[in-house]
Amino acid sequence: MQQTNNSRSWIASVILGALVVVLGFFMIRNPLVAFETLSTLFLVNFLVIGVAQFVSVIIHRNMLSCWGLHLILPGLMIFAGLTILTTPFAKESMFCVFAGAGVLIEGISTLTAASFLKKSGLPGGTAALVLGVLLIVLGLITISDIFFTIRFVNAIASVAVLLSGVGLIAGGLTMRKFNN
């Protein structure tokens, strides 16, 4: 029986998974390189979104009232991206600030949920309160300590990459089982 491309696609998934697992281990062994890469991707994302929004406003200016005002945020994103690009250590610092702000916002949101749960008499309010406080402390540490942030972000990203690789391998082996 001749195999088709579909029956051999599991091989691509396993190979890609193995490469992703290797990347995860590389990130664990080289945290500074991994953090530099993540912060560079953050910067590129900032610039791409700014340019895309800027172009979108220009294209749709006939449908927008005061379309010039809609250029302010994309313009600021582009300006910030270019400033971060040309300032030493700025992208790493901004990455820490944004990561910390994200964790802080999540902590505040969790405290709000804890308050709602307590007022409603629903279970989980105490656990949400503790989690919210921990997230706020973690967010403040993330903003203020770049070395902690490098370790913290790299640990989370490394585990996520490793799990993605394992998932690809498992998916490929499952496809192989069903193709045979």
C-alpha positions as CSV (number, residue, x, y, z in Angstrom):
1,M,0.0,0.0,0.0
2,Q,1.4,3.4,-1.0
3,Q,1.5,6.1,1.6
4,T,0.0,9.5,0.8
5,N,1.2,12.9,2.1
6,N,-1.6,12.8,4.7
7,S,-0.5,9.5,6.1
8,R,3.1,10.7,6.5
9,S,2.2,14.2,8.0
10,W,2.8,12.8,11.4
11,I,6.5,12.8,10.7
12,A,6.5,16.6,10.2
13,S,4.7,17.1,13.5
14,V,7.2,14.9,15.4
15,I,10.2,16.6,13.8
16,L,8.8,20.1,14.5
17,G,8.0,19.0,18.0
18,A,11.5,17.8,18.6
19,L,12.9,21.1,17.2
20,V,10.6,23.0,19.5
21,V,11.7,20.9,22.5
22,V,15.3,21.7,21.6
23,L,14.4,25.4,21.5
24,G,12.8,25.1,25.0
25,F,16.0,23.5,26.4
26,F,18.1,26.2,24.6
27,M,15.9,28.9,26.4
28,I,16.5,27.2,29.7
29,R,20.3,27.0,29.2
30,N,20.6,30.6,27.7
31,P,18.1,32.8,29.6
32,L,19.7,36.1,28.6
33,V,19.6,35.2,24.9
34,A,16.0,34.0,25.3
35,F,15.0,37.2,27.1
36,E,16.7,39.4,24.5
37,T,14.9,37.5,21.8
38,L,11.5,37.9,23.6
39,S,12.1,41.6,24.2
40,T,13.0,42.1,20.5
41,L,9.8,40.3,19.4
42,F,7.9,42.6,21.8
43,L,9.5,45.6,20.1
44,V,8.8,44.3,16.6
45,N,5.2,43.7,17.7
46,F,4.9,47.2,19.0
47,L,6.2,48.6,15.7
48,V,4.1,46.4,13.5
49,I,0.9,47.2,15.3
50,G,1.7,50.9,15.2
51,V,2.3,50.8,11.5
52,A,-0.7,48.7,10.8
53,Q,-3.0,51.0,12.8
54,F,-1.5,54.0,11.1
55,V,-2.1,52.6,7.6
56,S,-5.6,51.5,8.6
57,V,-6.5,55.0,9.8
58,I,-5.2,56.5,6.5
59,I,-7.1,54.0,4.4
60,H,-10.3,54.4,6.3
61,R,-10.1,58.2,6.9
62,N,-13.3,58.9,4.9
63,M,-15.2,56.8,7.4
64,L,-13.7,58.4,10.5
65,S,-14.6,61.7,12.1
66,C,-11.6,63.6,13.2
67,W,-9.4,61.0,11.6
68,G,-6.3,62.9,12.4
69,L,-6.9,62.3,16.1
70,H,-7.0,58.5,15.3
71,L,-3.4,58.8,14.2
72,I,-2.2,59.8,17.7
73,L,-2.0,56.4,19.3
74,P,-0.4,54.6,16.3
75,G,2.0,57.5,15.9
76,L,3.0,57.2,19.6
77,M,3.4,53.5,19.2
78,I,5.7,54.0,16.2
79,F,7.6,56.8,18.0
80,A,8.0,54.6,21.2
81,G,9.1,51.6,19.1
82,L,11.7,53.6,17.3
83,T,12.9,55.3,20.5
84,I,13.1,51.9,22.3
85,L,15.0,50.5,19.3
86,T,17.7,53.2,19.4
87,T,18.1,53.4,23.2
88,P,20.4,50.9,24.9
89,F,18.5,48.5,27.3
90,A,15.2,50.3,26.7
91,K,13.5,47.3,25.1
92,E,14.4,45.1,28.1
93,S,13.2,47.8,30.5
94,M,10.0,48.4,28.6
95,F,9.3,44.7,28.4
96,C,9.7,44.5,32.2
97,V,7.3,47.4,32.6
98,F,4.7,46.0,30.3
99,A,5.0,42.4,31.7
100,G,4.7,43.8,35.2
101,A,1.7,46.0,34.3
102,G,0.0,43.0,32.8
103,V,0.4,41.0,36.0
104,L,-0.7,44.0,38.1
105,I,-3.8,44.4,36.0
106,E,-4.5,40.7,36.4
107,G,-4.1,41.0,40.1
108,I,-6.5,43.9,40.4
109,S,-9.0,42.0,38.2
110,T,-8.6,39.0,40.5
111,L,-9.2,41.2,43.6
112,T,-12.3,42.5,42.0
113,A,-13.5,39.0,41.4
114,A,-12.7,38.1,45.0
115,S,-14.8,41.0,46.2
116,F,-17.7,39.9,44.0
117,L,-17.4,36.3,45.2
118,K,-17.3,37.4,48.9
119,K,-20.3,39.8,48.5
120,S,-22.3,37.1,46.6
121,G,-21.6,34.4,49.2
122,L,-20.0,32.2,46.5
123,P,-17.1,29.9,47.3
124,G,-13.5,30.9,46.2
125,G,-13.5,34.4,47.4
126,T,-10.6,33.8,49.9
127,A,-8.5,32.0,47.3
128,A,-9.1,34.7,44.8
129,L,-8.1,37.4,47.3
130,V,-4.8,35.6,48.1
131,L,-4.1,35.1,44.4
132,G,-4.9,38.7,43.6
133,V,-2.5,39.9,46.3
134,L,0.2,37.6,45.1
135,L,-0.3,38.8,41.5
136,I,0.0,42.4,42.6
137,V,3.2,41.7,44.5
138,L,4.6,39.7,41.6
139,G,3.7,42.6,39.2
140,L,5.5,45.1,41.4
141,I,8.6,42.9,41.6
142,T,8.5,42.3,37.8
143,I,8.4,46.1,37.1
144,S,11.2,46.9,39.6
145,D,13.7,44.0,39.2
146,I,14.9,43.3,35.7
147,F,16.9,40.3,36.8
148,F,13.9,38.7,38.5
149,T,11.9,39.4,35.3
150,I,14.5,37.8,33.1
151,R,14.3,34.6,35.2
152,F,10.5,34.7,35.6
153,V,9.6,35.4,32.0
154,N,12.2,33.0,30.7
155,A,10.9,30.2,33.0
156,I,7.3,30.7,31.8
157,A,8.3,31.0,28.2
158,S,10.6,27.9,28.4
159,V,8.0,25.7,30.0
160,A,5.4,26.9,27.4
161,V,7.8,26.1,24.5
162,L,8.7,22.7,26.0
163,L,5.0,21.8,26.5
164,S,4.2,23.0,22.9
165,G,7.0,20.7,21.6
166,V,5.8,17.8,23.6
167,G,2.2,18.4,22.4
168,L,3.4,18.4,18.8
169,I,5.2,15.1,19.3
170,A,2.2,13.6,21.0
171,G,-0.1,14.8,18.3
172,G,2.2,13.4,15.6
173,L,2.4,10.0,17.3
174,T,-1.4,10.0,17.6
175,M,-1.7,10.8,13.9
176,R,0.7,7.9,13.1
177,K,-1.4,5.5,15.2
178,F,-4.6,6.4,13.3
179,N,-2.9,6.3,9.9
180,N,-1.7,2.8,10.3
